[in-house]
Amino acid sequence: MARTKVQPRDTEVPFKAEDLIFSTTDNKGFIRSADEVFVQMSRYPLTDMLGQPHSMVRHPAMPRCVFQLLWDYIKDGKPIGAYVKNMASDGSYYNVFALVSPLTDGYLSVRLKPTSKFFHAAHKIYPQLLACENNLANEGKTTAQCIVESSKLLGTLLKESGFESYDAFMYAALEEEMRSRDEQIHQTYRCNLWELNALSPSQVMRGKPDAATLSVLHAERSCNIAGKTFERVSSLLALQASLNKNARAIMRVADTLGMSSINVSLEATRLGEHGRCLSVIASHLGETSQTISTLADSLQNQIEVTSVSLGSAVFRLASTRLQTETMLAFSRKIRSASADAQATPEDVLSKFPRQQVGSMLGDLQYSIEQMCESLRPTVTSLIQDMRRLETDITNVKRAMLTLRFAQLGGKIESSRLSDDAAVITLIESIGTEIVNTVSQISELESDMLIVGSDLKATYRQFDDLAASLTKSKEAQFKLGQPDKHVSHSLAA
């Protein structure tokens, strides 16, 4: 039976920062499982949602190109983060930041309440994309043509905002959303959510804990490890900012030194016989400046590559923590609902078996494991990029010090020509540029040292997280096929 068309209303559905929505769809986007938060936020009965296309909650204010981008990523086997405005059954709306990940036979989406500066940026961009699509449609363009053009506009608007690609935007957005959410939660509870009312391992192990309790216990431990790993993101972001800042500075200095060496050469020519020694020094300055320029080009390219690797690592660390926290929240609800004796919706569960809590936990577990598996090669690639970057930095620093010796020689020679203030000032300015640049490079080396140490610690925590996730899977296996009333009570 066709659904009644919902008219949008300018009323927002209440969405608490601590709540996380999750659901799964098949490969075509039809809903096959939904948690109770999704049911509450969408204001549809569970039975009206299962088997329906996820687009049932699509808000008309959303540009089509965003969904096209989403499908492009997940069909290619890649996770994606995106801001989405959804519409509930009564026309009211709620905004989310959605992290969508591929499963073996469908997709899993985890959503949180967006509160960061990036959400406000998207809130300004989306109307422009929608207007582009609507204007082109009014001109008789096909939907596909409208999406192509609005996608180009999205790329342009992101570049104007400082992002070279959508990847760069979503990497930064997810991390910032997690930070913003953490701040709100800490203001309310003074702790992390996984620490709130956490189970005590010693208390649990005194008796005979059931599978639901063990599932919560291991999920809490996984959250704790993922949380500590996510804390190291700050050093990665600091390095990324330092890289971008210093890349521009070093390229600017390379150009400046090149022009300065030419000016010194011109001054030496003007001085004639008196400037012969200065001419030799100017030649040395010019050759070394050219070397620095070449090295700076290589350094900038490597900085760009390393910056992308840093962003990818940050995104996957944030994704792992978000999905792990979602698994914990759902596990806790399973445990608290295990005593609920509501009627069993046997017809619903037989038709939609993925709504069983065991299957829903399994989908979450699989998605977390896949994200963790992608983390190792991501971090390995980052380490390799940093090693290449260290080599480039060392080469630039060495060339700078060589240039410094030439500059000091010029300083001595210019002091001999004490009546020529222009030469003295020029040589002094070269020295100042060199000293400042070497200082910036040393700062960069210090930042890289911190990140290198953090990456080693992160690698060790991967093993701890993998072990904890294995324990979670064992508990979920023991949970087996839970009483069907539990599934009903979690989403009714």
C-alpha positions in Angstrom: 0.0 0.0 0.0 1.4 3.4 -1.0 2.4 5.7 1.9 0.6 9.0 2.4 2.8 11.8 1.3 4.2 13.7 4.3 4.3 17.5 4.3 7.3 19.0 6.0 6.8 21.1 9.1 9.3 23.6 10.7 9.4 21.6 13.9 12.5 19.8 15.1 12.3 16.4 16.8 14.2 16.5 20.1 17.5 14.7 19.8 19.8 14.2 22.8 23.5 14.4 22.3 24.0 11.0 24.1 21.6 9.2 21.8 23.0 7.3 18.8 20.8 6.0 15.9 21.6 2.9 14.0 20.0 0.8 11.4 20.8 -1.5 8.5 19.6 -1.8 5.0 20.0 -4.3 2.2 22.0 -3.5 -0.9 19.1 -1.6 -2.4 18.6 0.6 0.6 15.5 -1.2 2.1 15.4 -1.1 5.9 15.9 -4.5 7.5 16.7 -3.5 11.1 16.2 -0.4 13.2 17.0 0.4 16.8 14.6 2.1 19.2 16.2 5.5 18.8 15.5 5.4 15.0 11.9 4.4 15.7 11.5 7.3 18.2 13.1 9.9 16.0 11.3 9.0 12.8 8.0 8.6 14.6 7.1 5.6 12.5 6.0 2.2 14.0 8.7 -0.4 13.6 6.4 -2.5 11.4 5.9 0.5 9.1 9.6 0.9 8.6 10.9 -2.6 8.1 11.1 -3.5 4.4 10.6 0.1 3.3 13.2 2.1 1.5 15.4 4.3 3.8 14.3 7.2 1.6 11.0 7.2 3.5 12.7 9.6 6.0 14.3 11.8 3.3 13.6 15.5 3.7 12.8 17.5 0.6 15.4 20.1 1.7 18.2 17.6 1.0 20.1 17.9 -2.3 20.2 14.8 -4.4 23.9 15.0 -5.0 24.7 14.2 -1.4 22.8 10.9 -1.6 24.5 10.2 -5.0 27.9 10.8 -3.3 26.9 8.5 -0.4 25.9 5.6 -2.8 29.1 6.1 -4.8 31.2 5.6 -1.7 29.4 2.6 -0.2 29.0 0.8 -3.5 32.8 1.1 -3.9 33.2 -0.5 -0.5 34.2 2.7 1.3 32.6 4.2 4.5 31.3 7.8 4.2 30.3 10.5 6.6 27.6 13.0 5.6 25.2 15.6 7.1 21.6 14.6 6.5 18.3 16.3 7.3 15.6 13.7 7.8 11.8 14.0 8.0 9.7 12.2 10.6 6.2 10.7 9.9 4.5 13.9 11.0 6.6 16.2 8.8 8.9 17.4 11.6 12.7 17.2 11.0 15.9 16.0 12.7 19.5 16.6 11.6 22.1 13.9 11.8 25.7 13.2 10.9 25.6 9.7 9.4 28.5 7.3 9.2 27.5 4.7 6.6 29.6 1.5 6.2 29.3 -1.5 3.9 28.3 -4.9 5.2 28.7 -8.2 3.3 25.1 -8.0 2.1 24.0 -4.4 2.8 24.9 -1.3 4.7 25.0 -0.1 8.3 24.4 3.5 9.3 25.2 5.1 12.7 23.9 8.6 13.3 24.7 11.2 15.9 23.4 14.7 16.6 25.5 17.3 14.8 26.6 20.3 16.8 30.0 21.4 15.3 31.0 24.3 13.1 31.0 21.9 10.1 27.3 21.3 10.5 26.6 25.0 10.3 28.8 25.1 7.2 26.9 22.3 5.6 23.6 24.1 6.6 24.7 27.0 4.4 26.0 24.9 1.5 23.0 22.5 1.1 20.5 25.2 0.1 22.8 26.3 -2.7 23.1 22.8 -4.0 19.3 22.3 -3.8 18.7 25.6 -5.7 21.2 24.5 -8.4 19.3 21.2 -8.8 15.9 22.9 -8.9 16.9 25.6 -11.3 18.3 23.0 -13.7 15.2 20.8 -13.4 13.1 23.8 -14.3 15.2 24.3 -17.4 14.3 20.7 -18.4 17.5 19.0 -17.4 17.3 15.4 -16.3 17.8 14.3 -12.7 21.2 12.8 -13.6 22.3 16.1 -15.2 21.2 18.1 -12.2 23.2 15.8 -9.9 26.3 16.1 -12.0 26.2 19.9 -11.9 25.3 20.2 -8.2 28.2 17.8 -7.4 30.6 20.1 -9.2 29.2 23.0 -7.2 29.7 21.0 -4.0 33.4 20.5 -4.9 33.8 24.2 -5.6 32.1 25.3 -2.4 34.2 22.9 -0.4 37.4 24.2 -2.0 36.3 27.7 -1.2 36.0 26.6 2.4 39.6 25.1 2.4 38.9 21.5 1.6 40.6 19.9 -1.4 38.1 17.0 -1.6 35.0 15.6 0.1 37.2 13.1 1.8 39.1 16.0 3.5 35.8 17.5 4.6 34.2 14.4 6.0 37.5 13.4 7.8 37.5 16.8 9.6 33.7 16.8 10.2 33.4 13.4 11.9 36.3 14.2 14.3 34.9 17.6 15.1 31.4 16.2 15.7 32.8 13.6 18.1 34.7 16.3 20.0 31.7 18.5 20.2 29.5 15.7 21.4 32.1 14.7 24.0 32.2 18.2 25.4 28.4 18.3 25.8 28.3 14.9 27.4 31.1 15.8 29.8 29.3 18.9 30.8 26.2 16.8 31.7 27.7 13.7 33.2 31.3 14.6 34.0 32.5 11.4 32.4 32.5 9.4 29.2 29.2 7.6 28.4 30.9 4.1 28.6 32.1 5.0 32.1 28.6 6.0 33.3 27.1 3.2 35.4 29.7 0.8 34.0 29.8 -2.8 35.2 32.5 -3.8 37.6 34.3 -6.9 36.3 34.9 -8.2 39.9 31.2 -7.9 40.7 30.2 -9.5 37.5 32.5 -12.4 37.9 31.4 -13.3 41.4 28.2 -14.8 40.1 27.2 -16.5 36.9 26.8 -13.6 34.5 24.4 -14.2 31.6 25.4 -13.6 28.0 23.8 -10.1 27.9 25.8 -9.0 30.9 29.0 -10.4 29.4 28.3 -8.6 26.1 28.0 -5.3 28.0 31.1 -5.9 30.0 33.3 -6.6 26.9 31.6 -3.7 25.0 32.5 -1.4 27.8 36.1 -2.5 27.7 36.2 -2.1 23.9 34.8 1.4 24.3 37.5 2.3 26.8 40.3 1.1 24.5 38.7 2.8 21.4 38.3 6.0 23.5 42.0 6.0 24.5 43.0 5.5 20.9 40.7 8.3 19.8 42.4 10.6 22.3 45.6 10.4 20.2 43.8 12.0 17.3 44.7 15.5 18.8 48.4 14.9 18.1 47.6 13.8 14.5 45.5 16.9 13.9 48.2 19.1 15.4 50.7 17.6 13.0 48.4 18.0 10.0 47.9 21.7 10.9 51.6 22.2 11.4 52.4 20.5 8.0 50.0 22.6 6.1 51.2 25.8 7.8 54.9 25.1 7.3 54.5 23.8 3.7 53.3 27.3 2.7 56.0 29.0 4.7 58.8 26.9 3.3 57.6 27.4 -0.3 57.4 31.2 0.3 60.9 31.2 1.8 62.3 29.2 -1.1 60.9 31.8 -3.5 62.1 34.7 -1.4 65.7 33.3 -1.1 65.8 32.8 -4.8 65.0 36.5 -5.4 67.3 37.6 -2.7 70.3 35.7 -4.3 69.5 37.5 -7.6 69.5 40.8 -5.8 72.8 40.1 -4.1 74.3 39.2 -7.5 73.0 42.5 -9.0 74.6 44.4 -6.1 77.9 42.6 -6.6 77.8 43.5 -10.3 77.1 47.2 -9.5 80.1 47.2 -7.2 82.4 46.0 -9.9 85.9 45.0 -8.8 85.0 45.7 -5.2 82.2 43.2 -5.3 84.1 40.2 -6.8 84.1 38.2 -3.6 80.4 39.1 -3.1 79.7 37.9 -6.6 81.1 34.4 -5.7 79.0 34.3 -2.6 76.0 35.4 -4.5 76.6 32.6 -7.0 76.7 30.1 -4.1 73.6 31.6 -2.6 71.8 31.2 -5.9 72.8 27.6 -6.4 71.8 26.6 -2.9 68.5 28.5 -3.2 67.7 26.6 -6.3 68.5 23.3 -4.5 66.2 24.4 -1.7 63.4 25.3 -4.1 63.6 21.8 -5.7 63.6 20.2 -2.2 60.7 22.4 -1.1 58.7 21.2 -4.1 59.3 17.6 -3.1 58.6 18.4 0.5 55.3 20.1 -0.3 54.2 17.1 -2.4 55.1 14.7 0.5 53.3 17.0 3.0 50.1 16.8 0.9 50.3 13.0 0.8 51.0 12.7 4.5 48.2 15.2 5.3 45.7 12.9 3.4 47.1 9.9 5.3 46.6 11.7 8.6 43.0 12.6 7.7 42.3 9.0 6.8 43.7 7.7 10.1 41.7 10.3 12.1 38.5 9.4 10.3 38.9 5.6 11.0 39.9 6.1 14.6 36.8 8.3 15.1 34.6 5.8 13.2 35.9 2.9 15.3 35.0 4.7 18.5 31.6 5.8 17.3 30.6 2.3 16.2 32.0 0.7 19.4 30.0 3.2 21.5 26.9 2.4 19.5 27.4 -1.3 20.1 27.7 -0.6 23.9 24.6 1.5 24.0 22.7 -1.3 22.2 24.1 -4.0 24.4 23.0 -2.1 27.5 19.5 -1.8 26.1 19.4 -5.5 25.4 20.5 -6.3 29.0 17.9 -3.8 30.5 15.2 -5.2 28.3 15.8 -8.9 29.0 13.2 -9.0 31.7 10.6 -7.3 29.6 7.7 -9.6 29.0 5.9 -7.9 26.1 4.2 -10.0 23.5 6.4 -11.4 20.8 6.0 -10.0 17.3 6.6 -13.4 15.7 5.3 -12.4 12.3 7.6 -9.4 12.2 10.8 -11.3 13.3 10.1 -14.2 10.9 9.7 -11.8 8.0 12.7 -9.6 9.0 15.1 -11.9 10.8 17.8 -9.2 10.8 15.8 -7.4 13.4 16.8 -10.0 15.9 19.1 -8.4 18.5 21.7 -11.1 17.8 21.8 -10.2 14.1 21.8 -6.5 14.8 24.8 -6.9 17.2 26.5 -9.1 14.7 26.2 -6.4 12.0 27.6 -3.8 14.4 30.5 -6.2 15.4 31.3 -6.9 11.7 31.4 -3.2 10.8 33.7 -2.4 13.8 36.0 -5.3 12.8 36.2 -4.1 9.2 37.0 -0.6 10.4 39.7 -1.9 12.7 41.2 -4.0 9.9 41.4 -1.0 7.7 43.1 0.9 10.5 46.3 -1.1 10.5 47.2 -0.6 6.8 46.1 3.1 7.2 48.5 3.6 10.1 51.2 1.6 8.3 50.8 3.8 5.3 50.9 6.9 7.5 54.2 5.7 9.1 55.8 5.2 5.7 54.6 8.6 4.5 56.1 10.2 7.7 59.4 8.4 7.1 59.6 9.8 3.6 58.6 13.2 5.0 61.4 13.0 7.6 63.9 12.5 4.8 62.6 15.5 2.8 62.7 17.6 5.9 66.2 16.6 6.8 67.3 17.4 3.2 65.7 20.9 3.4 67.2 21.6 6.8 70.7 20.5 5.6 70.4 22.8 2.6 69.2 25.6 4.8 72.3 25.2 7.0 74.5 25.2 3.9 72.9 28.4 2.8 73.5 29.8 6.3 77.2 29.3 5.9 77.1 31.2 2.5 75.0 33.9 4.1 77.5 34.4 6.9 80.3 34.6 4.3 78.2 37.3 2.6 77.7 39.1 5.9 81.5 39.2 6.5 82.1 40.5 3.0 79.3 43.1 3.2 80.7 44.4 6.5 83.9 45.1 4.6 81.9 47.2 2.3 80.7 49.2 5.2 79.6 52.1 3.1 76.9 50.1 1.3 73.9 49.8 3.5 71.8 48.1 0.8 74.0 45.1 0.6 74.2 44.7 4.4 70.4 44.9 4.8 69.9 42.4 2.0 72.4 39.9 3.5 70.8 40.3 7.0 67.3 39.7 5.6 68.5 36.4 4.1 70.0 35.4 7.4 66.7 36.2 9.2 64.7 34.1 6.7 67.1 31.1 7.1 67.0 31.2 10.9 63.2 31.5 11.0 62.8 28.6 8.5 65.2 26.3 10.4 63.2 27.1 13.6 59.9 26.1 11.8 61.5 22.9 10.6 62.7 22.0 14.1 59.1 22.6 15.3 57.8 20.3 12.7 60.4 17.6 13.6 59.2 17.9 17.2 55.5 17.5 16.2 56.5 14.4 14.1 58.3 12.9 17.1 55.2 13.2 19.2 53.0 11.6 16.5 55.5 8.8 16.0 55.4 7.9 19.7 51.5 8.1 19.6 51.4 5.8 16.5 53.5 3.2 18.3 51.1 3.3 21.3 48.1 3.1 18.9 49.5 0.0 17.3 49.7 -1.7 20.7 46.2 -0.7 21.5 45.0 -2.3 18.2 45.9 -5.7 19.6 44.0 -4.9 22.9 40.9 -3.8 21.0 41.0 -6.9 18.7 41.1 -9.1 21.8 38.3 -7.3 23.4 36.2 -7.5 20.3 36.8 -11.2 20.1 35.4 -11.5 23.7 32.4 -9.4 22.6 31.8 -11.8 19.7 32.0 -14.8 22.0 29.4 -13.2 24.3 27.1 -12.4 21.4 27.4 -16.0 20.3 26.3 -17.2 23.7 23.5 -14.8 23.5 22.4 -16.8 20.5 18.8 -16.3 19.5 17.5 -14.3 22.3 13.9 -14.3 23.5 11.9 -12.6 20.7 10.3 -10.2 23.2 13.7 -8.6 23.7 13.9 -7.6 20.0 10.3 -6.3 20.2 10.9 -4.2 23.3 14.0 -2.6 21.9 12.3 -1.1 18.9 8.6 -1.0 19.7 
